Amino acid sequence: MDRSGSDLPMISVIVPMRNEATWIDRCLGAVLAQDYPRDRMEVLVVDGMSSDGSYERLCDFASRDVRVRVLRNPALIVPTGLNLAIREARGELIARVDAHTELAPDYLQVGAELLSRTGADNVGGPMVKLGGGPVGDAIAAAMTSRFGVGSYFQFAGAEREADTVYMGMWPRKVFEKVGLFDEELIRNQDDELSYRIRKGGGKIVVSPAMRSQYQNRQSWRTLVRQFYEYGLWKVRVLQKHPWQMSVRHFVPPVFDALVIAGFASAPLSTRGPMLAALALGIYAAAMALVVFSEERHGRRWRYWLALVLIHHAWAIGFLTGLVRFAGQWLREERPAPRLAPLAGPSAIGR
């Protein structure tokens, strides 16, 4: 790569975060150490009104490195922070980095080259989990398993087109064309944006060459909350874009709904509860078979429990969403906000 940077695209790295004092130093340290010309990148960190000292740490970063700008996000939620940063960004390329992620030194360079070579509208790498402790390692194993999360970008062994990618790196013009992130979606806003990109004829590419590490959840409670919210907000994505869904999205909630209905039928018949109990037994045995057939670190019961919690937290969240958003099936959806084109050439020194 030409180290002068004169002919390289300007990259704006956007980092939405809230209360990340334990991880923000590692995250920003890796971003600022990128093998990419200093004068061709900027870093916009959007703080969701942190109360753990994160904001003060960000201000210290900004005082020591002119590439860092700190923005405040009173709305607190991720899509609002992302849109705020994108509107302030001055780069031709925009790269999202989550605060729990540590980039490889060539991440931005590889992403910029991948966008240029493939003509893609969004690129990213596989989601490599770090784990940490017995519970964290089990959660990482479950999220890495095809029986856990199941998204193709999790397992990218070779460069290929995908439905969506982890984090994402886009040409700015994509947001000018399809709009910004949907600020209603507290979760799943990246999936929804990816669907709009593909619906508009765009291409999304995942490549193992874009390397990063993600610090996954470290407790059962936070894992359950994470996947409950994924399931809950997937209902709104379904309402906005029915064709974005695949069969795998419906399997957990349909299974749980049938089991719940079976047990609820107890006053009318004993057959329903018996069938529900049989279904649960078969499911538990199938998960045990998966656990013992895969090479995983740590005690197998924790891995089994992580898989079960992922499936059923997502399912209960989805079923809850069907009730919570029941009145919004026929509502006319507003289009996502658009991004205005840059007034002039991108450069940090403007």
Summary of the structure (lengths in Angstrom):
residues: 350
radius of gyration: 21.5
end to end distance: 24.4
largest distance: 76.8
contacts: 1139
relative contact order: 0.13
helix: 49%
strand: 12%
